Amino acid sequence: MSIGMPEIIVILIIIILLFGGKRIPELAKALGRATYEFKKAKESIKKEVDEITEEVKDTTTVADNSDN
C-alpha cells in the first residue's frame, strides 16, 4: 500500500486548512529539529552500544587468554 499524489494533495490541503499558511514553515522547522535530535540520539546510543560491545569482547579475550 503506497500513498499516491492525490492522497498527498488532500493531506497538504488539510494541513493548510488546520494550521494556516504562516504556521507551516514553523511546523516544518520544528519537525526538522525533532528529526535532527532523533538522529543524533540514535547515533549516540549506537556509539555507546558499540563501545560496550567492544569492552565485552576485550574482557572475554583477556579472560580466554588467562585460562591458557
Buried (B, 14 or more C-beta within 10 A) or exposed (E): EEEEEEEEEEEEEEBEEEEEEEEBEEEEEEEEEEEEEEEEEEEEEEEEEEEEEEEEEEEEEEEEEEEE
